[in-house]
Every structure is written in structure tokens, then in C-alpha cells.
Amino acid sequence: MLVSPAFAQAAGAPAGGLLNSMLIPMILVFGIMWFFLIRPQQKKLKEDDAMRNALRRGDKVLTVGGIVGKVTKVKDDGEIEVEIAQNVKIHVVKSAITQVMSKTEPAEG
């Protein structure tokens, strides 16, 4: 029983159908991931940067290492000086501040 080459070839799907059937779900998955994962992370990073840039003298802060202290000096090079006990001051990188526990009022005039 010989099978001719014409019958041995399977009828394939149109090329455009395969592309659409794979492309649309991938776009949907990316859209869902962006909406639920990427966008909230970007928003949180912007809020954290704004919090760190708004640090000023007298703010009570919490560091990544769990140290609670009071900001005594804000430097331009990305560091702050934090007093953790009376006359005990440490230098901390701004990115190590995780939370501002209490803010001071801005100085008037």
C-alpha cells in the first residue's frame, strides 16, 4: 500500500490564525502583569523617593537595620546624620531609611 505524497501532507491551519491565537493571549498576560505587578511597584518606588527627599532635621526615622533615631543633619551627597542616643550620631545613606515615624513642622520664615 503506497500512499501518494499528496495525501501524506496534513492540511495546515492558515498562517495568520496561528499568529493571532498566540499573540493575543501573550499581550493580555503582559497587560495583566503590568497592571497588577509593575505599576504598583513603580508607584511605591516614587512614594519612597519622595519620602526620602522630604527628610529634614528633627524627623524621627527608622532604618533598614531597625535603628530608630532623629535626623540631625541632611547632607547633599545622599547621606544623613542620625542621632540614636544622646551624643551618639551615625551617618546613614538616605536609601537605608524605610519609614519616617514622625515629621517635624517646617520652619517658618
N, C-alpha and C positions, 0 to 999 in steps of 0.2 A: 504494500500500500504506500504509494508515493503521494506526498502532499505537495501540491504546487506552491511555489513561493508566494503567490498572490493570496492564498488562504492562510499561510503561516503568519502573516503580519496581522497584528491586532489593530483594531480601529482605535485610534488615539483620540483623546479629548482635544478640543481646539486649544491652541497655544495661549490665547488671551484668557480663557477660563481658568487655567491653572495659575496664572499670574494674579488674577483678581481674587481667587479663592485663598491664596496665601498672603497677599499684600494687605488686604483689608483687615484681617484679624491681627496682624502684626502692628498695624497703625493703631488699632483700638487698644491693644495691650500697652503700647508705648504711651498713648494718651492717658490711660488709666493710671499707669505708674507715675507719670509726670504730675497728674492732678493730686494723687494721694501720697506720694513719697517725695518727689523732688521739690515741688513748690513749697510745701510746709517747711522743709529743711532750709531752703533759701530764705524764707521769711524769718525763721528763728535765728539764722546767722546775722541777718540785718538788724534784728532787735538786739542781739548780743553786742554787736559792734556799736550800736547807738548807746547802749548802756555803758560800755567801757569808755567811749569818747565823752560821755557826760559826767565822768567821775570828777569830783573836786574835793578839796581839802575839807575834812570833817566827816566824810561819808564813812559809815561802818560797812565793811566788805567781808565777804567770805572767799577764800582762795580754793583752788583745786585740791590742795593738800589738807583742807579742813581748818585752816588757820583763820580766826576771826580777828580783825583789827580795824584801826581807824586810820584813814588816809591822812598823812601829814604833808605830803608834797607830791605834786603831779609833774613829772618831767616830760620834756618834748620828745625824748628818744624812745618812748614806748614803755617806760618804767614808772612805777610809783613807789613812794616810800610809805610803809605801813607800820604804825606803832601797835605792837601786840601786847605790850605791858608797859608800865611806867618806865620811861627812858630806855626802852628796848625797841629799836626800829630795824626793819628789814626792807630790802629792795625787792620788789615783785614786778614781774613783767605783766603788762596790762592784760594779756591774753590768759593769764592764770586766774583772773578774777571771774568767779562763776555767778556771784549774786551780790547785789547791793542790798544790805539788810535794812539800813535806814539812811535817808538822804538828809543833807543839810539844806537849809534855805539859802538861796543865792544872796550874796551881799548886796546891799542897796547902795546906790550911788556913788 
